Amino acid sequence: MIQNFIKLLKNYNLKYLRADLAAGISVAAISLPQVMAYALIAGLNPVYGIYTFVVSTIVATFTGTSNFLIVGPTNIIAVTIASTLNSLNMINSSNYLQGVLILTFLAGILQVILTSLQLGKLVNFISDSVIQGLTVAVAFIIASSQMAKLLGLSTESGSNVIESIEFMLSNINQINFYAFIIGIITLIIILIVKIKFPKLPSYMIAIIGSAFIVYVLNWQGQLELVGRFESSIPTFNLFNLNFELINNL
């Protein structure tokens, strides 16, 4: 793999450098807010979404075989992780991060096995209606769970649609209007940028604009903030092999 990468670099035409840099910056600008959101959906600190995206992208550069494969966290994976661990009553557990890491590790092992046995072609036998049904269901789950966050309500990740709607209706009197206003402003910025300036990264601009509004209006004490990330490369720590948790997963 590394030899192929070195060969690719030797044969690289510098006339493509400007376009490739623009493409890389565009993908990074769009992906940064998305992977943070996926981490929140999975019930994790947003910084883990950034870690996952950066590391997986670098690894895929050396090992990837497809130019169209989505690398990094996705909405379906985030929902699946949250719902799986929620079924084990681990959402508010101190071992939640360990559960996520072990689940990711197990999924990786299974993917390596399936690849080694060349079973990837089995995906061709999944009908479009199944994929569409799964996509729509995930959209409903994400919308219902994130609607509570839009209203400034705290709810468990991984709750099903019925539970999320019931939670919102029963706690409607506890809406945080500061969170609601910022959420609506963010959506408006995204829509305006997409329509008026389609070449610009609408999600990134929306995050920067919303953060600026919170800072100027001094609403930090009224909202739940992501906080400051460590400005350094994360240290490598191996998760604990909890065989009881592995068996449950």
N, C-alpha and C positions, 0 to 999 in steps of 0.2 A: 504494500500500500504506500509506504513512504517513498519507495523507489519510483513509483508511478507519479507521486506528487512532485518529486524533484525533477523528473523528466518533463512534467507539465510546465514547471517553472522555467526550464531551459528553453522550451518551445514557445513560451508566452510572448505575444506581440504587444509591445508597449503602447501601441496606438489604441488599445482597448482599455488602458489603465484609467483614463478619465471616466469612461462610461461605467467601468466596474466599481470605481470609488463612489460614484453617484448612486449606483444600485445598492452598494453596501450601506451607505449612509441612510438611504431611504428605508431599507429593510430594518435597520437598527432603530430608526426614529419611530417607525410604526410598531415594531415588536416590543419596545421597552414598556410602554403603558399596557400593552396587551398581556405580556407575561406577568406583570405585577397584578393585573386583574385576575388572571388564571390562578395565581398563588392564593389570592383572597378567596376565590371560589373553592379551592381545595382546603381552606381553613388554615393556611400558613401565612407567615410574614411575607410581604411582597418581595423582600430581598431574595427569597429562595426561588422565586420565578426568574429573577435576573440571573442568579447563579446557574440555574438549569439551562437557560437559553444560551448563555455564553459558553459553558462547557460543552453542551451537546453540539453547538454549531462548530466549535473547533474540532471536536472528535469526528463529526460528519465530514469535515473537509478532507480528512485523511482516509476515512473508511467508507464514505458514502458512495453509492453506485447510481443514484438517481438525482437529476437536476431539479426535479419537481416534488421531491419528498418534503413534507413539513417536518422541520427539525425543532425540537423544544416542546414546551407544554402546549396543550390545546384545551379547548373548552370541554370536550368529551372526556379526556383523560382526567381533568380537574374534578369534574362531577363524579366520575367513577371512583376516584380515590376517596373523595369526601363521603360518598354514600356507602362505600365498602367499610370504611373505618367507623362510620356512624352506626352501621349495623352491629358492630362489636362494642358499641357504647364507649368509643375512644375519643369523641370529639373534644371534650374538655379534660382529657387525661394528660398527665405530664409526659406520657410516653407516645403522644400523638406523632411527634416528629419522627421518632424511632419507627413507628408503624408505617409512616409514609416512605421512609428510606428502605425498610425491609420489603414493603409491597413493590416498590420500584425495582429493587434488586431481583425479586422473584419474577417480575414481568420481564426483565432483561434476560434472565436465564432461559425462560420459556421461549423468548424471541430467538435467542441463539440456537436453541434446539430445533425450533421450527425451520429456521434458515438452513441449518445443517442437513435437515431431512428434506429440504427443498419442498416444503409444504405451502409456500407462499401463494401458489397457484389456486389453492382452495378458496381464496378470496373471490375469485372469478365466479364462484357458484353462489355467492350471496346476491340476492335479487335487489334491484334498485328500490323496491318498495320497502324492504327492510332497512336500508340505509336512510331513506327519506323519513321513515317512521322514527328511527333512532335520533336523527338530527332534530326533528320537530320536538320530540319528547325532551331532549336535552335543552333545547331553546326554552321550553316551558319551565323546566326546573331552574335554569339560570335566571330567567326573568322573575320568577316568583321569589327566589332566594335573594336576588339583588334588589328587588323592589323594597324590601325591608330596610336595606342599607341606604337606599335613596331617601327613605323617610326618616333615617337616623335611628332606626330600631335595631337592637342587637338580637340576632337569632342564630341558631346553630347552623353551620354549614352541613350540607348533606340531607337536610330535612326534605320530605317530599312536598309536592305542590300543595296538597290539601292542608298539611300542617303549616306551611308557610303562609297561606292565605288566612287560615284560622288565627295564626299568631298576629298578623297585621290587623285584622278586624278587632281582635280582643285588646290590642294595645294602641288603637288609633288615637287615643287621647294623649299619648306620650311622644307624638311626632316631634322631631327636632327640625324646626323650620329653617334653621341655618343650613343644615345638611341638605334639606329639600331644595332650597334656593340655589346652593352651589351645584347640586346635581342637575337641576334644570338648566342653569347657565352653561354647564359643561356640555350637555346635549345640544343646546342651541349653537354653541361655538363649533361643535363637530359638524352639524348640519350646514351651517353657513360656509365653513371652509370647504366642505365637500362640494357644495354647489358653485360657489364663487371662485374658489382657488383649488381645483381638484388635484393639482400637482403637489400641493403642500401636505405635510403630515398632519392631518386634522386631529388625530388623537393626542399627539405630542403637544400641539398648539393648545388644545383644550386643557390639558393638564397644567401646562405652564401658565395659561391665562387664569385658570381657577385658583392655582396656588398664589398667584400675584394678587388676586382679589381678596383672598383670605388674609394675606399679609398686610395689604393696605387697610382693610377694614378692621384689622386686629381681631379676627374671629378665631384665633388659635384655641382659646379656652372654651369655645362653643362647639368644637368639632373634634371627632376622633381622628388624629393625624397619624400618618405612616411613621413619621419621625426621621431621624438622621441615620443613614447607612454608614457603615465603616468604609472609609476610603482606602481600602487595601484588598489584596487578593485573599479570599477566605482560606483558612488553614484546612488541611485535609484531616478529617477525623472518620475512622471506620465505625460504623454502627455496631451495636451489640447484637449478636446472633441469639435472639430470644426464640428458642425452638417451640415453646408453647404458643407464642404469637404467630410464628410461621405456620404451625399446624392449623390455627384458627383461620388464618388468611387463606 
